Amino acid sequence: MAYSQRMQDYAKTLGRDVRVALVGAGQMGHGFGCQVDRMPGLKLALVVDIDPARITSLFNDIGEKDVVISSDPDVISAALLAGKAAGTTTTDFIAQMPFDVVVEATGVPDIGARVAYSCLLAKKDVAVLNVEMDVTIGPLLHATAQLGGAVYTVCHGDEPVEAKVLVDFARDLQFEIVAAGKGKNNPFEPLSTPDTVRDRAVAKKMNPKMLCSFTDGSKTMIEMAALANTTGLQLSKRGMYGPAATVKTLQDVFALQADGGVLDRPGVVDYCTGDVAPGVFVIVRTDAPYINHEMSYLSMGPGPYFALYRPFHLASVEAPLSVARAILDREPSLFAPHLMAEVVSMAKKDMQPGDRIDSIGGYTVRGYADIAEDAKRDNLVPIGLIANAVVTKEIKVGDLITYDQVQVDESSLIVQLRRLQDSLGLTYA
């Protein structure tokens, strides 16, 4: 890796720092902006957010006082070319702006789709802190990037990328992957809403919808689907097992059922509750007797299952590494060639015809991971497409919502792009 010196050398060759545009200056975006501007050779040049106060707050935190804020694309373009910091409240013209890489950090699938797709069509590199979008149209975005010679990547710092690093490490060492996954951070409250978590969110200085997406399980389902999609591992089952485990018992819990564990087969993605959070893990085994002996000698346990464990993920703090990797190595940190897993929509309340469904982290639905082909067979609606859908048939709490029960919002770009992805044969293996 060692990007710092290489990034500085690249900036010297370029004659300026790499211009980074950021869309979404909420908690994740603000953290990313503060970190990326500390990295030599990278400059936070443009911030896009619906709230101008968040734009100025972020620039103030990195010591940038002279900020040009405008909704005029000519004004923004001139500011960027002059080396000034700029901000705007609209994404309408972002793909036309003179930056080198855009980081999409809203967490809203439709906004992410609009930003990522338009910028990739303009042959600009795109890095996302929006896994919600990636598990819906990631294969299309990857294919679009390849056609244009750009890079599309999910950022380092979130669990899917960090778990993938362990999977790649284990595969390179010729271990069999039994399971890969993460520890779940927050208590599991499947019917939680922004109202039920509001006090906790305020105490943590979080958006209640974001915290709700953690507590109702949506984020875990989305992250594990992303891990399955990028590694080619299968989801363990619809909804996953999600057993309790500790760092010391990981290799025992995620063993095969014949050996006392929870799994019916190897090569799967799952998660656990317990002190494994906020870390990620891979459970491996080998058919080489001497390697088994060596692993035991190296204090990895008695075998035959061994746990590789990273005890942290640093979210937006380590996300800029993906920007450097995209710029310097022309490589994504994580992408999905196709979907192994789908995150579908489970009702959190009873709904009647005419009711309108909100979005991830809201009051009406939560994400629920499924094997992609099973979701297709059962006509289930992906969580990334459900926002603003209108109920057409009665839905009960706990139902997995089908296309027969709702009318999705056909004006939504992500709905249109998912249909394009399906028609091009990119969605499934």
Secondary structure, DSSP 8 states (H G I E B T S, - for coil): --HHHHHHHHHHHHTS-EEEEEE--SHHHHHHHHHHTTSTTEEEEEEE-S-HHHHHHHHHHTT---EEE-S-HHHHHHHHHTT-EEEES--TTGGGS--SEEEE----HHHHHHHHHHHHHTT-EEEES-HHHHHHHHHHHHHHHHHHT--EEE-TTSHHHHHHHHHHHHHHTT-EEEEEEEE--S---TT--TTTTHHHHHHTT--HHHHHHHHTSHHHHHHHHHHHHHH--EESSTT----B--TTTHHHHTSBGGGTSSBSSSSEEEEEBSTTTT-EEEEEE-S-HHHHHHHHHTTS-SSSSEEEEE----GGGTTHHHHHHHHHH---SS--SSBSEEEEEEESS-B-TT-B---TTSSSEEEEEEEHHHHHHTTB-BGGG-TT-EE-S-B-TT-B-BTTTEE--TT-HHHHHHHHHHHTT-SB-
